[in-house]
């Protein structure tokens, strides 16, 4: 499945979702977007979900990490597909800060290069339509040699070559601040990109070893002319330029008035013949998607955590709801600079006093899937390397242990009020509720009920998201706040952005997206090793050492992993709940016979 993916992105409530992935400058704050679904909301045409219709039903343990009605290409038949976008296209450059959006990534996947595809659990698989081989050498830094497929061409027939890779690196590496890439991650770790023996051999030399190198090259390069100058990169993609694209499909029409985009099979495509005869993207507002899907106007509907939308999609004719473990997980961030929460013993007591099972059950009421607490900050449960850190550390829901920790920390129960006190002050903790975001509102109430049982007064403070978001988060105006992070196939890429920071003169400065403002010495110690360890098994071990330190410090408390719920037409194959893949391999999307 095609995508260029990197570290986690985040969103607080859920609506228009930015595609941060590996596309956010390390120097910039990674912010949650607000909305009610998953990382993106796209749709299609599709009918009643029956046990035999191909959906995974209630569980999210879909085979291979996804539920896509996986079917061999030669067993499928042709047809048309209708998807959706929720707003007009402002730029066709998804690599730029202005085009950094998951909807655009999904829409452009049929017309963009993919040097690596991803399966449902996020494993990178070389795509030989573009890349014949990738050889790594450690000298001691990483030297990566790509052998490009000479059949791979841009839509004007120009062979994709080293010049495209060189121009892309120069635009993306951050050395020229007149370019405005969405992220420099990975690209900034490369010291040179050169042509090898010929234009189809590209040599990338890194500053050090770089285990997540596939995150950099998976999306291929931009067309050299589109990245040649800051103006070309930043402003030159407002119009659709066919020569800047490649893939199994091409754009045949873009109606700027209606926002509709039409794609047809690309006559320059050298790979497997696409099954779809046409792809249409209609512009439909988010609140109209459920009805559009039920009315057969679109064939694909990302339901998110909308129980009403799920019920509507499940009842749609000729449709099925496909279910997999999504990359989206809810969590609480604890502000370690808060006077009360600066004590790790208090944070651990709160962890052990919050019933996350009740939160999961209530947040996900009316939705299918396993509603289980997530017990790792770096890995979601269906990713290779996941370790249950609650079990490993013994830090899980346990009200009696929570009470004991608070007693030991000097917080004694006042039998009259029912809340604990210390030095004449009541144990009040402020939870910032994002008003209008149902998950945040419910999570605050459920946590309040749980913590009352151990003598903690959780005070709910409503935040006007129209006025005070993301200010409440950036300015750390909370003790606890809830929002979502989005996992990626690269759980250990740049973990310092969220869980680390820098130390100068003995003073710790939290990373811009370390909203907990917490210094975790073990993470600072392990990060340089995690960033450079090329042995996957050793790196996973290091990663889980860091995950254990994060869990014990109660930097953040994961709540649960949301199911990915996608309504599709019942006979559609190789598309649906994609798990970590994010986008389908569009030439393989078709209909069962």
Secondary structure as UniProt FT lines:
FT   STRAND          9..11
FT   TURN            21..22
FT   TURN            26..27
FT   TURN            51..52
FT   TURN            57..58
FT   HELIX           63..65
FT   HELIX           73..75
FT   STRAND          76..77
FT   STRAND          79..85
FT   TURN            94..95
FT   HELIX           97..99
FT   HELIX           102..108
FT   HELIX           109..111
FT   STRAND          116..118
FT   TURN            120..121
FT   STRAND          124..126
FT   TURN            128..130
FT   STRAND          131..138
FT   STRAND          142..148
FT   TURN            150..151
FT   TURN            155..156
FT   HELIX           162..172
FT   TURN            177..178
FT   TURN            185..186
FT   HELIX           187..189
FT   STRAND          190..195
FT   TURN            199..200
FT   STRAND          201..206
FT   TURN            211..212
FT   HELIX           213..217
FT   TURN            218..219
FT   HELIX           224..227
FT   HELIX           230..235
FT   TURN            236..237
FT   HELIX           242..244
FT   STRAND          249..254
FT   TURN            256..258
FT   STRAND          261..265
FT   TURN            267..268
FT   STRAND          276..283
FT   HELIX           286..288
FT   HELIX           289..294
FT   TURN            295..296
FT   STRAND          300..302
FT   TURN            304..305
FT   HELIX           307..314
FT   TURN            317..318
FT   STRAND          319..334
FT   TURN            336..337
FT   TURN            339..342
FT   HELIX           344..353
FT   HELIX           356..363
FT   TURN            364..366
FT   TURN            381..382
FT   TURN            384..385
FT   HELIX           389..393
FT   HELIX           399..408
FT   TURN            409..410
FT   STRAND          412..413
FT   TURN            415..417
FT   STRAND          420..422
FT   TURN            423..424
FT   STRAND          425..426
FT   STRAND          428..434
FT   TURN            435..436
FT   HELIX           438..452
FT   TURN            453..455
FT   STRAND          457..463
FT   HELIX           465..468
FT   TURN            469..470
FT   HELIX           471..474
FT   TURN            475..476
FT   STRAND          480..486
FT   TURN            491..495
FT   HELIX           496..499
FT   STRAND          501..504
FT   TURN            505..506
FT   STRAND          507..510
FT   TURN            512..513
FT   TURN            515..516
FT   HELIX           521..532
FT   HELIX           536..553
FT   STRAND          556..569
FT   TURN            570..571
FT   STRAND          572..573
FT   HELIX           579..581
FT   HELIX           586..588
FT   STRAND          590..592
//
